[in-house]
């Protein structure tokens, strides 16, 4: 092809030649995409020792990786596919492929048409390609979005996905004399837990004798959890276990309990000092049990309270607080404090 003498051409003629040559260039680009698609179909990257086809094109053509990836993506849309049996199938965007073969679409046009068609039915490809024939890629993207909106605006509003059900988890493990607890609670349960714990974890009022509460926040919340456990054990709506309300069982020899020596055993096998057992016995049901030499039960009594309600009221009126040795005597100001102090009276 003989190049025209540009200075001798009018402006319109130069522009006309430019349009023809760009169309020819874009048609050759389509031919290049066909070859890229064929290399991809053959698995050329693996055959020649490359990680993927873009890497092969980077090395062979000195393209950037982004450029190579765009050419491979466009080639996959415009080139014919091959089934597992070797049969050729039409390209994913046949109308776009035909226009690219004519040279009326640039590589950027092809990428934008493919982007717009992700949200449109296949029958709208011709409409989008007609837009691409008349407008630049940026305008095609904008017009394509308007077309998509006009098409889908009468569809029902999409519903939000149902949130995944949150699973509550609770893990506990004994380490020495302490039970370590780790929990993961859903939002609602977590909020309830915080609401229960917060009032019990407030610092104790500052006093002239002791000053401000010396406990850290973690210690206060730990004590609050312990108090919450006690409150739940006194609740009247706990589930049953083994035919009776949930109960903490402590086994201790009578001689140890009376002599304030030795240890008691919890129902999980852990041992606690008998002094702590005596505190628990203040507000517990006691079942006398006689065992033989081999721990066989010889006689079992009935559960009794440590003292009747009338005696409890007398003690509250007399002591105005806990009378257990080492525990400060304080006036009882709230119901929760009353319940906490009452556990101590029998041990005094």
C-alpha positions in Angstrom: 0.0 0.0 0.0 1.4 3.3 -1.1 1.4 6.0 1.5 -0.3 9.2 0.3 1.7 12.5 0.3 0.0 13.9 3.4 0.9 17.6 2.8 -1.0 17.4 -0.6 -4.1 16.1 1.1 -6.9 18.2 2.5 -7.7 17.9 6.2 -10.9 15.9 5.4 -8.8 13.5 3.3 -6.2 13.0 6.1 -9.0 12.3 8.6 -10.6 9.9 6.1 -7.4 8.0 5.7 -6.9 7.9 9.5 -10.4 6.4 10.0 -9.7 3.7 7.4 -6.3 2.8 8.9 -7.7 2.7 12.5 -10.5 0.4 11.3 -7.9 -1.8 9.6 -5.8 -1.7 12.7 -8.7 -2.8 14.9 -9.6 -5.6 12.4 -6.0 -6.8 12.8 -6.4 -6.6 16.6 -9.3 -9.0 16.3 -7.1 -11.3 14.3 -4.5 -11.1 17.1 -7.2 -12.0 19.6 -8.2 -15.0 17.6 -4.6 -16.2 17.8 -4.5 -15.5 21.5 -7.6 -17.6 21.9 -6.1 -20.4 19.9 -3.0 -20.4 22.1 -5.2 -20.5 25.2 -7.2 -23.4 23.7 -4.0 -25.4 23.1 -2.7 -24.8 26.6 0.4 -23.1 25.2 1.5 -21.7 28.6 1.8 -25.1 30.2 3.3 -26.6 27.1 6.0 -23.9 27.0 6.7 -23.8 30.8 4.8 -20.7 31.8 2.5 -20.2 34.8 -0.3 -18.8 32.6 -1.0 -17.3 29.2 -0.6 -13.6 30.3 2.9 -14.5 31.5 3.7 -16.1 28.2 2.5 -13.0 26.3 4.5 -10.7 28.7 7.7 -12.5 27.8 7.0 -13.0 24.0 5.5 -9.5 23.3 7.0 -7.4 26.1 3.5 -6.4 27.2 2.6 -5.4 30.8 0.8 -8.0 32.7 -2.4 -5.9 32.8 -2.3 -5.5 29.0 -1.7 -9.2 28.6 -4.6 -10.1 30.9 -7.0 -7.8 29.1 -6.1 -9.4 25.7 -6.6 -12.9 27.1 -9.9 -11.9 28.6 -11.2 -10.3 25.4 -9.9 -13.3 23.3 -11.9 -15.6 25.5 -15.1 -13.6 24.9 -14.7 -13.2 21.1 -12.9 -16.4 20.1 -14.9 -19.6 19.4 -15.0 -22.1 22.3 -14.1 -25.8 22.1 -16.1 -28.5 23.9 -14.5 -31.5 25.5 -15.4 -33.6 22.4 -13.5 -31.1 20.2 -16.6 -29.4 18.7 -16.4 -25.6 18.1 -19.0 -23.5 19.8 -20.0 -19.8 19.1 -18.1 -17.1 21.1 -19.7 -15.8 24.3 -20.3 -12.4 22.5 -21.0 -13.3 18.9 -22.3 -9.8 17.8 -19.3 -8.2 19.5 -17.0 -10.6 17.7 -18.5 -9.8 14.3 -18.1 -6.0 14.9 -14.6 -6.5 16.1 -13.8 -8.4 12.9 -15.1 -5.5 10.9 -12.6 -3.2 12.7 -15.3 -0.9 14.2 -14.5 -1.8 17.9 -11.3 -1.2 19.8 -9.9 -3.5 22.5 -11.3 -1.0 25.0 -14.7 -1.1 23.4 -14.7 -4.9 23.6 -13.9 -4.8 27.4 -16.7 -2.3 28.1 -19.3 -4.2 26.1 -18.4 -7.4 28.0 -18.7 -5.4 31.3 -22.1 -4.0 30.4 -23.4 -7.4 29.1 -22.8 -9.0 32.6 -26.0 -7.3 33.8 -28.1 -7.7 30.6 -29.8 -10.6 28.8 -28.0 -11.9 25.6 -30.6 -10.3 23.3 -29.4 -6.9 24.2 -25.9 -7.4 22.9 -26.9 -5.9 19.5 -28.1 -2.8 21.2 -24.9 -2.4 23.2 -22.7 -3.0 20.2 -24.7 -0.4 18.2 -23.9 2.1 21.0 -20.3 1.1 20.8 -20.2 1.8 17.1 -21.3 5.4 17.8 -19.6 6.3 21.1 -16.4 6.0 23.0 -15.9 3.3 25.7 -16.7 5.7 28.6 -19.9 6.8 27.0 -20.8 3.1 26.2 -20.3 2.2 29.9 -22.6 5.1 31.0 -25.3 4.4 28.4 -25.1 0.7 29.3 -25.8 1.4 32.9 -28.8 3.5 32.0 -30.1 0.7 29.8 -29.7 -1.8 32.6 -31.5 0.5 35.1 -34.4 1.1 32.7 -34.7 -2.7 32.1 -34.5 -3.7 35.7 -36.3 -0.8 37.5 -39.6 -2.6 37.5 -38.2 -5.8 39.0 -39.0 -6.4 42.6 -36.5 -4.9 45.1 -33.8 -7.4 46.0 -34.2 -8.7 49.5 -31.3 -8.5 51.9 -29.8 -11.9 52.5 -30.8 -13.7 55.6 -28.0 -13.1 58.1 -26.1 -16.3 58.9 -27.3 -17.7 62.2 -24.8 -16.9 64.9 -23.8 -19.9 67.0 -23.2 -19.5 70.8 -20.1 -21.2 72.0 -19.0 -21.9 75.6 -15.7 -23.6 76.5 -14.6 -24.4 80.1 -11.5 -26.1 81.3 -10.1 -26.7 84.8 -6.6 -25.4 85.4 -5.4 -26.2 88.9 -7.9 -24.8 91.3 -9.6 -22.5 88.7 -12.1 -23.0 86.0 -11.3 -21.1 82.9 -14.2 -20.0 80.8 -14.3 -18.7 77.2 -17.5 -17.8 75.5 -18.7 -16.4 72.2 -22.3 -15.1 72.2 -24.5 -13.7 69.6 -25.5 -10.0 69.7 -28.8 -10.5 71.6 -27.4 -13.0 74.1 -24.3 -10.9 74.5 -26.3 -7.8 75.2 -28.4 -9.7 77.8 -25.2 -10.9 79.4 -23.8 -7.4 79.7 -27.0 -6.1 81.1 -27.0 -8.8 83.8 -23.3 -8.4 84.7 -23.0 -4.6 84.6 -24.9 -3.7 87.8 -23.1 -6.4 89.7 -19.7 -5.3 88.5 -19.9 -1.7 89.7 -17.1 -0.6 92.1 -17.9 -0.7 95.7 -18.6 2.7 97.3 -15.6 4.5 98.7 -15.3 4.2 102.5 -13.1 6.0 105.1 -11.8 2.6 106.3 -11.0 1.0 102.9 -10.9 3.8 100.5 -11.9 3.2 96.8 -12.6 -0.3 95.5 -9.1 -1.7 94.8 -10.3 -4.4 92.3 -9.6 -4.1 88.6 -12.4 -4.2 86.1 -11.6 -7.8 85.2 -11.7 -8.7 88.9 -15.0 -6.9 89.4 -16.5 -8.6 86.5 -15.2 -12.0 87.7 -16.8 -11.4 91.1 -20.0 -10.3 89.4 -20.1 -13.5 87.4 -19.7 -15.5 90.6 -22.6 -13.5 92.2 -24.6 -14.1 89.1 -24.1 -17.9 89.5 -25.3 -17.7 93.0 -28.4 -15.7 92.0 -29.2 -18.3 89.3 -28.9 -21.1 91.8 -31.5 -19.4 93.9 -33.8 -18.9 90.9 -37.1 -20.7 90.8 -37.2 -21.4 87.1 -34.0 -23.4 86.6 -34.2 -26.5 84.4 -34.3 -29.9 86.1 -31.3 -32.3 86.1 -31.9 -35.9 87.1 -35.4 -35.2 88.2 -34.6 -32.2 90.5 -33.6 -28.6 90.1 -30.0 -27.9 89.1 -28.0 -28.5 92.3 -24.3 -28.2 93.3 -23.4 -31.3 95.4 -20.6 -31.2 97.9 -19.6 -34.4 99.8 -17.8 -34.0 103.1 -17.2 -36.2 106.1 -19.2 -35.0 109.2 -16.0 -35.0 111.4 -14.3 -32.7 108.9 -17.3 -30.4 108.7 -17.7 -30.2 112.4 -14.0 -29.9 113.1 -13.4 -27.4 110.3 -10.5 -29.5 108.9 -10.0 -31.4 105.7 -11.7 -31.0 102.3 -15.0 -31.5 100.6 -15.5 -32.9 97.1 -17.7 -31.2 94.5 -19.8 -33.3 92.1 -17.2 -32.8 89.3 -14.4 -34.3 91.4 -12.7 -31.0 92.4 -11.9 -30.6 96.1 -12.5 -27.4 98.2 -11.4 -26.5 101.7 -13.9 -27.5 104.4 -14.2 -23.8 105.5 -15.7 -23.0 102.1 -17.9 -26.1 102.4 -19.2 -24.6 105.7 -20.1 -21.4 104.0 -22.0 -23.3 101.3 -23.8 -25.3 104.0 -25.2 -22.1 105.5 -27.8 -21.9 102.8 -27.9 -25.5 101.6 -30.0 -28.6 102.0 -28.1 -31.3 104.0 -28.6 -35.0 103.4 -27.1 -37.3 106.0 -25.6 -40.4 104.4 -24.0 -43.4 106.2 -21.5 -45.4 104.1 -20.0 -48.8 104.8 -16.3 -49.7 104.6 -16.4 -50.0 100.8 -18.5 -46.8 100.4 -21.7 -48.7 100.0 -24.7 -46.7 101.2 -26.0 -48.0 104.5 -28.5 -45.3 105.3 -29.6 -42.1 103.6 -31.6 -39.3 105.2 -33.9 -36.6 103.9 -32.7 -33.2 102.7 -33.2 -30.5 105.4 -32.6 -26.8 105.4 -29.8 -25.6 107.7 -32.3 -23.7 109.8 -36.0 -22.7 109.4 -37.1 -19.3 108.0 -38.1 -18.0 111.4 -34.6 -18.5 112.8 -33.2 -16.8 109.8 -35.4 -13.7 110.4 -34.2 -13.6 114.0 -30.5 -13.7 112.9 -31.0 -11.0 110.4 -32.6 -8.8 113.1 -29.9 -9.6 115.6 -26.7 -9.4 113.4 -27.6 -6.8 110.8 -25.3 -8.7 108.4 -23.0 -11.7 108.1 -21.7 -13.0 111.4 -19.1 -15.4 109.9 -15.7 -14.9 111.4 -13.6 -12.4 109.3 -16.6 -11.0 107.5 -17.4 -7.3 108.2 -20.7 -6.6 110.0 -22.8 -4.3 107.8 -26.4 -3.3 107.6 -28.2 -5.0 104.9 -29.3 -2.4 102.3 -30.6 -4.5 99.4 -32.4 -7.7 98.8 -29.4 -9.1 96.9 -27.1 -8.3 99.8 -29.5 -10.0 102.2 -29.5 -13.1 100.2 -25.7 -13.1 100.1 -25.2 -12.6 103.8 -27.8 -15.2 104.8 -25.5 -18.0 103.5 -23.1 -17.4 106.4 -25.1 -17.6 109.6 -25.0 -21.3 110.4 -21.3 -21.3 110.2 -20.8 -18.6 112.9 
